[in-house]
Amino acid sequence: SNALISMAVGVFIHKEAASKRKVMGAVTALVALLVLVSATNGNVTVQGLLFIAIAAGSWTVMGMIVKGSKTTQAFAFNVWGMLFAPIPLVLFAISLYGADIVFDAVRVWDTKTTVAVLFQAYPTTLFGYWVWNRLLIRYPLSTTAPLTLLVPVFALVSGYLMYAERLSSAQVLACGMFLVGIGLIVKPAKEKWRTGPKVSAS
């Protein structure tokens, strides 16, 4: 949903061009999203959808901040930006579970936790967000944001390969529609060559 929200922000707020092909891609992705939600193997709740909508909106705001900053140093911007994440997240966890959650986290820390934290910190956060911020800096928001539609595709494929989860026909169809939608949105338009009047050299 973030991709569609960001596309709308890019078109209506940043005045980015929206070709017919982009609109067709967005509609295809929206239909794929609806198919995927209706074909889920889990439970869909109003509260869950609300939190997903908040997350999608937050991701869009992040993209607007990166675009609005006019920065050219994507990695430095990424590193400094990460300083604002730990404290609010810790305070949020404490507000939900109490101060003991911090001590419990230290008490149950093991090798798997270390691997998970290192993976989340370096390839996922530093490298991943660096690449993402570079894309946001170089390309329009309405073109970059739809790449996040690859997330559900990779999630479903990973579940199938790593956890032997069964994919329904609707989920496979949704993945295919996501890929088609992304292709329509990000593929550059063909340059039209116009033949002008010939000028003869005297």
Summary of the structure (lengths in Angstrom):
residues: 202
radius of gyration: 21.3
end to end distance: 61.1
largest distance: 89.0
contacts: 509
relative contact order: 0.18
helix: 75%
strand: 0%
